[in-house]
Amino acid sequence: MNIPSTPKPVSNAVPLPQWAVKACVLGAMAWAGTAQAGVTINVDDQRYLTLDYSLQAWAQASSYTSATDGGSSTDFFLRRNRLTFSGQYNDLIGFYAQLEAGNEGKDGDNDKSVYYRDAYVTIDYADGARFILGRFKNTFSRENLEGCLEPLTLDRSLMSYTPFGGTRDDGIAIWGNLADAALQYRVMVADGREGDEVAKKSPRVTARVHWSALDPEFDYGYRGTYLGTRKILTIGAAYDYQPDVAYANYATRSDAKDYKAWTVDGFFEYPFGFGTVTLSSAYLHYGVGDAINQAPDANLPSNTELHASYVKGGYLFPQKIGIGRLQVFARHDRSDYNLNSGYLDNQLNGGGLNYYIDGQQLKLTLEYDDVDYHRADPSSQAAQDNWQLTLGFQLIL
């Protein structure tokens, strides 16, 4: 999900600054040579509706079948299967809704229910003050904010999903671009953790800021690679907080703990004459007062005491190879869950290639991942050393 945010002239906003004009040009360049996705229906001079369909079909071989079965397996499934409705009501108000039936057929789970992954309204009051209301991506980690249809590697790391709210949350955000879009800020107030296990229902507050030294990253969402259409050097940081999310002793409903998380990240992409180089890295720290190692509720996620990091790199060849362009990539992830058992701590080494037949609209991805656990969990095959080989096909219409 990339929230549309290319600045538009609105009645109560100042004239477009130079960075906004540059943003429009860069956006057009990003799609140069590719088919324009979606079908747009114009209602009048201001209102329009765009329909998009996107599909990611995966064939995946693994060294285990399930948590209770250590035999190797092969699985064919739809990782993502989405229908998107987006557009503008007028120059000020826009909207976005996305229907999802993801992981259809994974592990034999067929006939997935269709649900709203995103549903929100945007209000572009001014370049430095934009609003989002509804269900949308939480604004904590860069990798979560990178569009899953515009990644560098096959998919995100689990570390990029926060313990509460996961990838999306319900709430409101204010964000904007300052200093010719070199500086971007966001503040989001959302539901966070809800339910009977919460010691005291309080809103979740997330703040994020980034600085772009070269071309601006002016959207609410990022991309995992711009395919050499921009020169990017962006440093970001975020903080996530919700008080009283869990009891360290749930049976006695005592010792309430706060959720606190922070992250720093960096992204670099530059189209050199010999090809485009992409580098990305982040460190993430989640904590709930060590409640997970005491006597919390059974639903408290294991990643509430997680220290993790990743490093990703890619190289896009400057010329076509056959009918498309080839990009090779590699990644290294490290996750320390700080559980007393020592289980779940692991490191992942992976690599592969993207073959862009028509940009991100039509591509093939092959990735191999090897996961090493520091201490294998004898009760779960999924928490022991394993490997996965995945062939992915992506279509955006």
C-alpha positions as CSV (number, residue, x, y, z in Angstrom):
1,M,0.0,0.0,0.0
2,N,1.4,3.4,-1.1
3,I,-0.9,6.2,0.0
4,P,-1.3,8.5,-2.9
5,S,0.1,11.9,-1.8
6,T,1.4,13.7,-4.8
7,P,0.7,17.3,-4.0
8,K,-2.3,18.9,-5.7
9,P,-3.2,22.6,-5.8
10,V,-6.0,23.0,-3.2
11,S,-8.1,26.1,-2.6
12,N,-6.6,26.8,0.9
13,A,-3.0,25.9,0.2
14,V,-0.2,28.0,-1.0
15,P,1.0,27.6,-4.6
16,L,3.0,24.5,-5.3
17,P,6.6,24.8,-4.2
18,Q,9.5,23.7,-6.4
19,W,9.8,20.3,-4.7
20,A,6.2,19.5,-5.5
21,V,6.7,20.1,-9.2
22,K,9.8,18.0,-9.1
23,A,7.8,15.2,-7.3
24,C,5.3,15.1,-10.1
25,V,8.1,14.8,-12.7
26,L,9.9,12.1,-10.7
27,G,6.6,10.2,-10.3
28,A,6.1,10.2,-14.0
29,M,9.7,9.1,-14.6
30,A,9.2,6.2,-12.2
31,W,6.6,4.7,-14.5
32,A,8.4,5.5,-17.7
33,G,8.5,2.5,-20.0
34,T,5.9,0.6,-18.1
35,A,2.2,0.1,-18.5
36,Q,0.1,2.4,-16.4
37,A,-1.7,0.3,-13.8
38,G,-5.4,0.6,-13.1
39,V,-8.5,1.8,-14.9
40,T,-9.7,5.3,-14.0
41,I,-13.3,6.5,-14.2
42,N,-13.7,10.3,-14.3
43,V,-16.9,11.5,-12.6
44,D,-16.3,15.2,-13.3
45,D,-13.5,17.7,-13.3
46,Q,-12.5,16.8,-9.7
47,R,-13.9,13.4,-8.8
48,Y,-12.5,10.2,-10.1
49,L,-12.2,6.5,-9.2
50,T,-9.3,4.2,-10.1
51,L,-9.6,0.4,-9.9
52,D,-6.4,-1.8,-9.7
53,Y,-5.9,-5.5,-9.4
54,S,-2.7,-7.1,-8.1
55,L,-1.6,-10.7,-7.7
56,Q,1.4,-12.4,-6.2
57,A,1.5,-16.2,-6.9
58,W,4.2,-18.2,-5.1
59,A,5.6,-21.7,-5.5
60,Q,7.6,-22.5,-2.3
61,A,9.7,-25.4,-1.3
62,S,10.6,-25.8,2.4
63,S,12.7,-28.1,4.5
64,Y,9.7,-28.6,6.9
65,T,5.9,-28.9,6.4
66,S,4.5,-27.6,9.7
67,A,5.4,-27.1,13.3
68,T,4.7,-30.8,13.9
69,D,6.1,-32.2,10.7
70,G,9.8,-32.0,9.8
71,G,9.3,-33.4,6.3
72,S,10.1,-31.2,3.3
73,S,7.2,-29.8,1.3
74,T,6.1,-27.9,-1.8
75,D,3.3,-25.4,-1.7
76,F,1.6,-23.3,-4.4
77,F,-0.5,-20.4,-3.1
78,L,-1.6,-16.8,-3.7
79,R,0.6,-14.7,-1.4
80,R,-1.4,-11.5,-2.2
81,N,-4.7,-11.2,-4.1
82,R,-6.0,-7.7,-4.0
83,L,-8.6,-5.3,-5.6
84,T,-8.0,-1.6,-4.9
85,F,-10.3,1.4,-5.2
86,S,-8.7,4.8,-4.9
87,G,-9.4,8.3,-6.1
88,Q,-10.4,11.9,-5.2
89,Y,-13.7,13.3,-4.0
90,N,-12.3,16.8,-4.7
91,D,-8.9,18.6,-4.5
92,L,-8.9,18.3,-0.8
93,I,-10.3,14.9,0.0
94,G,-9.2,11.5,-1.3
95,F,-9.9,7.9,-0.5
96,Y,-8.4,4.4,-0.6
97,A,-10.0,1.0,0.0
98,Q,-8.3,-2.4,-0.6
99,L,-10.0,-5.8,-0.6
100,E,-7.7,-8.8,0.2
101,A,-7.8,-12.5,0.1
102,G,-4.1,-13.2,0.8
103,N,-2.4,-16.6,1.3
104,E,-5.1,-18.4,-0.5
105,G,-4.2,-22.0,-0.7
106,K,-1.2,-21.8,1.7
107,D,-0.8,-25.0,3.7
108,G,-4.1,-26.3,2.1
109,D,-6.2,-23.4,3.5
110,N,-8.5,-22.6,0.6
111,D,-11.6,-20.4,0.2
112,K,-10.1,-17.5,2.1
113,S,-12.5,-14.8,3.3
114,V,-12.3,-11.4,1.6
115,Y,-11.8,-8.5,3.9
116,Y,-10.8,-4.8,3.9
117,R,-7.0,-4.6,4.4
118,D,-7.2,-0.8,4.1
119,A,-10.0,1.7,4.1
120,Y,-9.3,5.4,4.7
121,V,-9.8,9.0,3.7
122,T,-7.0,11.4,3.0
123,I,-7.2,15.2,3.6
124,D,-4.5,17.2,1.9
125,Y,-4.9,20.5,3.7
126,A,-1.4,21.8,2.9
127,D,2.0,20.4,1.9
128,G,3.1,20.4,5.5
129,A,-0.2,19.2,7.0
130,R,-1.9,16.1,5.6
131,F,-4.3,13.8,7.4
132,I,-5.3,10.2,7.1
133,L,-8.4,8.7,8.8
134,G,-9.4,5.1,8.9
135,R,-7.5,1.8,8.7
136,F,-4.1,2.1,7.2
137,K,-0.4,1.2,7.6
138,N,1.0,2.1,11.0
139,T,3.9,4.5,10.6
140,F,6.6,2.8,12.7
141,S,9.1,0.8,10.6
142,R,10.4,1.7,7.1
143,E,10.2,-1.9,5.8
144,N,6.5,-2.1,6.8
145,L,5.9,1.2,5.0
146,E,7.6,-0.1,1.8
147,G,5.0,-1.2,-0.7
148,C,4.7,-5.0,-0.8
149,L,4.2,-4.7,-4.6
150,E,7.4,-2.6,-4.9
151,P,10.0,-4.5,-2.7
152,L,13.6,-5.2,-3.1
153,T,13.5,-8.7,-1.6
154,L,10.6,-11.1,-2.0
155,D,8.9,-10.0,1.2
156,R,9.4,-8.2,4.5
157,S,11.0,-9.6,7.6
158,L,8.6,-10.5,10.5
159,M,10.6,-8.0,12.7
160,S,9.0,-5.1,10.7
161,Y,5.5,-6.0,12.0
162,T,4.8,-4.5,15.4
163,P,3.4,-6.7,18.2
164,F,0.1,-4.8,18.3
165,G,-1.8,-3.8,15.3
166,G,0.5,-5.8,13.0
167,T,1.0,-4.0,9.7
168,R,-2.2,-1.9,9.9
169,D,-4.1,-0.1,12.6
170,D,-7.3,2.0,13.0
171,G,-6.8,5.6,13.8
172,I,-5.8,9.1,12.5
173,A,-2.4,10.5,11.4
174,I,-1.1,13.9,10.6
175,W,2.0,14.1,8.4
176,G,3.7,16.4,6.0
177,N,6.7,17.5,4.1
178,L,8.9,20.4,5.1
179,A,12.1,22.1,3.8
180,D,11.3,21.3,0.2
181,A,10.3,17.8,1.2
182,A,13.8,17.0,2.6
183,L,12.2,16.6,6.0
184,Q,9.1,14.5,6.6
185,Y,7.2,14.0,9.9
186,R,4.3,11.8,11.0
187,V,2.3,11.4,14.2
188,M,-0.3,8.6,14.4
189,V,-2.9,8.0,17.1
190,A,-4.5,4.5,16.9
191,D,-6.1,1.6,18.7
192,G,-3.1,-0.5,19.3
193,R,-3.7,-3.4,21.6
194,E,-7.4,-4.0,22.5
195,G,-9.3,-6.6,24.4
196,D,-9.8,-8.0,27.9
197,E,-6.1,-8.6,28.4
198,V,-5.3,-4.9,28.3
199,A,-4.7,-3.4,31.7
200,K,-6.1,0.0,30.7
201,K,-7.4,1.0,27.3
202,S,-5.3,3.9,26.1
203,P,-4.5,5.0,22.5
204,R,-1.3,4.0,20.8
205,V,0.9,6.9,19.7
206,T,3.5,6.6,17.0
207,A,5.9,9.3,15.7
208,R,8.3,9.1,12.8
209,V,10.6,11.5,11.1
210,H,13.0,11.1,8.1
211,W,15.5,13.3,6.3
212,S,16.3,12.9,2.6
213,A,19.7,14.3,1.5
214,L,19.2,13.7,-2.2
215,D,15.8,13.3,-4.0
216,P,12.9,13.5,-1.5
217,E,10.8,10.6,-0.5
218,F,7.6,12.6,-0.3
219,D,4.9,9.9,-0.1
220,Y,3.5,8.4,3.1
221,G,4.7,5.0,1.8
222,Y,8.2,4.1,0.6
223,R,9.5,1.7,-2.0
224,G,12.0,-1.1,-1.6
225,T,13.6,0.0,-4.9
226,Y,13.0,2.8,-7.3
227,L,14.6,0.9,-10.1
228,G,17.1,3.6,-10.7
229,T,14.6,6.4,-11.3
230,R,15.6,8.4,-8.2
231,K,18.8,9.2,-6.3
232,I,17.9,8.5,-2.6
233,L,19.7,8.8,0.7
234,T,17.2,8.8,3.5
235,I,17.7,8.4,7.3
236,G,14.7,7.8,9.5
237,A,13.7,7.1,13.1
238,A,10.4,6.3,14.9
239,Y,9.0,5.7,18.4
240,D,5.9,3.7,19.3
241,Y,4.2,3.8,22.7
242,Q,1.0,2.5,24.4
243,P,0.7,2.5,28.2
244,D,-0.7,-0.4,30.2
245,V,-1.0,-3.0,27.4
246,A,-0.4,-6.1,29.5
247,Y,-0.2,-7.5,33.1
248,A,3.1,-9.1,34.0
249,N,0.8,-11.3,36.3
250,Y,-2.4,-11.8,34.4
251,A,-4.0,-14.2,37.0
252,T,-3.9,-11.5,39.7
253,R,-4.4,-8.6,37.2
254,S,-1.3,-6.9,38.7
255,D,1.9,-5.2,37.5
256,A,0.7,-3.4,34.4
257,K,3.4,-2.9,31.7
258,D,3.8,-0.3,29.0
259,Y,4.7,-1.0,25.4
260,K,7.6,1.0,24.0
261,A,9.4,0.5,20.7
262,W,11.9,2.5,18.6
263,T,13.7,2.1,15.4
264,V,16.4,3.8,13.2
265,D,16.8,3.0,9.5
266,G,18.6,4.1,6.4
267,F,18.0,3.7,2.7
268,F,20.3,4.4,-0.3
269,E,19.8,4.0,-4.0
270,Y,21.9,5.5,-6.8
271,P,21.8,4.9,-10.6
272,F,25.5,4.7,-11.4
273,G,26.7,4.3,-14.9
274,F,27.6,0.6,-14.2
275,G,24.1,-0.1,-12.7
276,T,21.9,0.9,-9.8
277,V,23.0,0.1,-6.3
278,T,20.5,-0.2,-3.5
279,L,21.3,-0.5,0.2
280,S,18.9,-0.6,3.2
281,S,19.3,-1.3,6.9
282,A,17.4,-0.9,10.1
283,Y,17.5,-1.7,13.8
284,L,14.3,-2.3,15.8
285,H,13.7,-2.6,19.5
286,Y,10.4,-3.7,21.1
287,G,9.7,-4.0,24.8
288,V,6.8,-4.6,27.3
289,G,8.7,-4.5,30.6
290,D,9.8,-8.1,30.2
291,A,6.2,-9.3,30.8
292,I,6.6,-12.2,28.4
293,N,9.1,-13.8,30.8
294,Q,6.8,-13.5,33.8
295,A,3.1,-14.6,33.9
296,P,1.3,-12.6,31.2
297,D,-1.9,-13.5,29.3
298,A,-1.6,-16.3,26.8
299,N,-2.1,-13.9,23.9
300,L,0.9,-11.7,24.5
301,P,3.0,-12.0,21.4
302,S,6.6,-13.3,21.7
303,N,8.0,-10.3,19.8
304,T,7.1,-8.0,22.6
305,E,10.8,-8.4,23.8
306,L,12.5,-8.3,20.4
307,H,15.8,-6.7,19.4
308,A,16.3,-7.1,15.6
309,S,18.1,-5.8,12.6
310,Y,18.4,-6.3,8.9
311,V,20.7,-5.3,6.0
312,K,19.6,-5.6,2.4
313,G,21.5,-4.8,-0.8
314,G,20.7,-5.0,-4.5
315,Y,22.2,-4.4,-7.9
316,L,20.2,-3.6,-11.0
317,F,22.0,-4.2,-14.3
318,P,22.0,-1.0,-16.5
319,Q,20.8,-2.7,-19.7
320,K,18.0,-5.2,-20.5
321,I,18.9,-8.9,-20.4
322,G,16.5,-10.6,-22.8
323,I,13.1,-9.1,-22.6
324,G,13.5,-7.6,-19.2
325,R,15.9,-6.1,-16.6
326,L,17.7,-8.2,-14.0
327,Q,18.3,-7.2,-10.3
328,V,20.2,-9.4,-7.9
329,F,19.7,-8.9,-4.1
330,A,20.8,-10.3,-0.7
331,R,19.7,-9.8,2.9
332,H,20.8,-10.7,6.4
333,D,18.4,-10.6,9.3
334,R,19.1,-11.1,13.0
335,S,16.3,-11.5,15.6
336,D,16.9,-11.8,19.4
337,Y,13.6,-12.4,21.3
338,N,15.1,-12.3,24.8
339,L,13.0,-15.2,26.0
340,N,14.2,-17.1,29.1
341,S,14.0,-20.3,27.1
342,G,16.4,-19.0,24.4
343,Y,14.1,-20.2,21.7
344,L,13.2,-18.2,18.6
345,D,16.5,-16.3,18.4
346,N,17.7,-16.7,14.8
347,Q,19.6,-15.2,11.9
348,L,18.5,-15.4,8.2
349,N,20.7,-15.2,5.2
350,G,19.0,-15.0,1.8
351,G,19.5,-13.9,-1.7
352,G,17.9,-14.0,-5.1
353,L,16.9,-12.1,-8.2
354,N,14.1,-10.0,-9.6
355,Y,13.4,-10.1,-13.4
356,Y,11.4,-7.1,-14.4
357,I,9.5,-7.9,-17.6
358,D,7.5,-4.7,-17.3
359,G,8.7,-2.9,-14.2
360,Q,6.9,-3.9,-11.0
361,Q,3.8,-4.5,-13.1
362,L,5.0,-7.8,-14.4
363,K,8.0,-9.6,-12.8
364,L,9.5,-12.8,-11.6
365,T,11.4,-13.2,-8.3
366,L,13.5,-16.2,-7.1
367,E,14.7,-16.2,-3.5
368,Y,16.5,-18.7,-1.3
369,D,16.6,-18.2,2.5
370,D,18.5,-20.1,5.1
371,V,17.5,-19.7,8.8
372,D,19.7,-20.7,11.7
373,Y,18.3,-20.9,15.2
374,H,20.7,-20.3,18.1
375,R,18.8,-22.8,20.2
376,A,16.3,-25.1,18.4
377,D,12.8,-25.6,19.9
378,P,12.3,-29.4,20.1
379,S,8.5,-28.9,20.1
380,S,8.4,-27.0,16.8
381,Q,9.9,-27.9,13.5
382,A,9.3,-24.3,12.4
383,A,11.6,-23.0,15.1
384,Q,14.5,-25.2,14.0
385,D,17.2,-24.7,11.3
386,N,15.4,-24.6,7.9
387,W,15.5,-23.4,4.4
388,Q,13.0,-22.1,1.8
389,L,13.2,-21.6,-1.9
390,T,10.5,-19.4,-3.4
391,L,9.5,-18.5,-7.0
392,G,7.2,-15.6,-7.1
393,F,5.1,-14.1,-10.0
394,Q,3.7,-10.6,-9.7
395,L,1.0,-9.0,-11.9
396,I,-0.4,-5.5,-11.4
397,L,-3.3,-4.5,-13.7
